[in-house]
Amino acid sequence: REAVVTGLRRSGRVVTCAALLLAVVFGAFMTGGFSPILQIGLGLTLAVLIDATVVRMLLVPATMALLGRRAWWAPKPLRRAHDRFGVREDSPAPAPPQPAAR
């Protein structure tokens, strides 16, 4: 649950801003006078806004919370590759200095 909250906290603003930017661009299609382009603009604008709110901010976090640890499952070859080459967010703490032997 902590990973879901952290992921939402870190990516929520980016997803929202990207969705608003795409909605504005697709909404600009509706300023033309050609009917099919107007319909495409409206459809794309609604699709992006629904995707950003309903799917990415409600359904995905709820599904991940319900799945728990099973949401983070990976096949064994991929798990081994990630353990070997994967990127870590926190680096290991440096070893404390050893006192000089007398």
Protein Blocks (a to p, Z undefined) as FASTA:
>chain_A
ZZmmmmmmmmmmmmmmmmmmmmmmmmmmmmpmbfklmmmmmmmmmmmmmmmmmmmmmmmm
mmmmmnmmmlmgccfklmmmmmmmmccfbdcdddddddddZZ
